[in-house]
Amino acid sequence: MQSVFAVIVFCVVLFLYLHIYFHLKTSNDLEVYEIDQPSKDKLEEVCDLRQPVMFDYANERLMESCTLAAMRSTYGAFDVRLRNVKDPAEEADATDLYVPLTLHTVAETFRSDKDARYITENNGEFLEETGLVKTFKYNDAFLRPAMVSKCAYDVVCASPGTQTPLRYELNYRNYYLVTHGTIKIRLIAPHASKYLYPVSDYDNFEFRSPVNPWQIQPEYRADFDKVKTMDVELRAGQILYIPAYWWCSMQFPETLTTVCCFKYRTYMNTLSVLDKLCMWLLQQQNVKRDAIEKKIITKPAQPAQPMQSSTEPMQSSTEPMQSSTEQMQSSTEPMQPMQ
């Protein structure tokens, strides 16, 4: 009986090890595969090579309804999340990366921004409130892998010339579809992480680098010279698959450029990043306590009591309160009747 139990335990451990290893392995070849009209099986096979893949995916429903102009005209009153990518305090206070603003206000901010610093992303709540998430779900059957445990959809827009932070994802599948305009994506292979000073932000579950790959800061120049990059330009109707742990940064050349994001996590993929998910859950508990404390500290003061007499200011009492009869007798002068 013990031998049977040992065999079962061995098989379970081997099964988990092989699947976790499969999801943690990476490829460091700085190449982007381009395929024409792939089938579902062919796409899954190529994506499992852990190399970026680009192909055409001109879905009419997504191309029409998921652009900044279309969303602004229909859902301009709904809130999206705005982020200042050039905020020097971003590293110091990572819990406040985003500010909720209406989509109409954000679009005007993009138009007037001359410093290329604003982007809107992590808009899952916006998609849920507006019902646009149904458009994503009804049109992603070709992209969605088997055994999915979580689907995350997003819409990303930015000011002209803005570059997103250099970062990587942990999801099993990460697709980026351009529905309007063009974007330029700079890719870096996972083995270059040691030169990029990675930051694990568990408040926002973001894994980024302080290095700007478009304009290298002097303090990072020596290490970044050892890094090889690759640029990919996506036009409207094209989609790019970026594997997990690959560093990427997007550049938006114009205001109306819109990118739809499809991110999928399977059960085994979730198990492979369970340590990071536990860290995120623990950090969320701290964030909740900080939020409650902040609300208490910033609670507005109670409004002052109205004055009983307009002729003389009220005097503060330094003695304990007496009974109501004694307090009435100790008043200095009776109030004059109103004329």
Secondary structure, DSSP 8 states (H G I E B T S, - for coil): -HHHHHHHHHHHHHHHHHHHHHHH--------EE-SS--HHHHHHHHTTTS-EEEE---HHHHHHSSHHHHHHHHTTSEEEEEETT-TTTTT-GGG-EEEEEHHHHHHHHHH-SS--EEE---HHHHHHHTHHHHHHHT-TTT--SSEEEEEEEEEEE-TTEE--EEE--SSEEEEEEEESEEEEEEE-GGGGGGS--EEETTTTEEEES--SSS--GGGHHHHTT---EEEEEETTEEEE--TT-EEEEEE-STT-EEEEEEEEEHHHHHHTHHHHHHHHHHHHHHHHHHHHHHHHT---------S-SSS------S----HHHHHHT-SS------
